[in-house]
């Protein structure tokens, strides 16, 4: 895997850095500009949408404290574990693998699905708290299209869009209720969202914990190949907690 990553990291993209080398920044300055809080060189999402923040350049880390409210925290994607800037502390750091499907190969969809809306947020939060596919808040579905499949009134599997930037859309929150695992629902939910992305002329990408080998096998079967290994850095002010989202508990 290391050889494959070295071949794809920090590739030139029409003479500049590839947008997937700073995806949060490119999302917040394009398709998610309506959700951006702050001003260059540091931007973030509202906390109920996402804990993600972005730096225009690595040097802008010194400005991160300007946009973090008291008791708040923000997550920065970087090439390494970062030292906390003045006034902040690093709460969590862990690796995340970026994968890209330049040749998306979706599974057949045999289950009934529908778009998830604000009325589904309680069910979404219950499922994501149980399965912990990634940070998820009360307004995360504002980032893009989310789809789910139900057993009666019970949400049993879902997937959606997270970072949306020119040419690329991230698939996120691919999760299945433990009582319904082993039925291929994750592959089908990924296909529903990925098919929409490809139909719009964009390339799907996603992120996974690098030791989640079962998930990576699923992603590989759909054409996702490793591109870049990130270090995720969660910074907060003194006294901030990682309990703001179930995904960070115990990390």
Buried (B, 14 or more C-beta within 10 A) or exposed (E): EEEEBEEBBEEEEEEEEBBBBBBBBBBBBBBBEEBBBBEBBBBBBEBEBBBBBBBBEEEBBBBBBEBBEEEBBBBBBBEEEBEBBEEBBBBBBBEBBBBBBEEBEBBEBEBEBEEBEEEBBEBBBEBBEBBBBBBBBBBBBBBBBBBBBBEEEEBBBBBBBBBBBEEBBBBBBBBBBEEBBEEBBBBBBBBBBBBBBBEEEBBBBBBBBBEEEEBBEBBBEBBBBBBBBBBBBBBBBEEBEBEBBBBBEEE
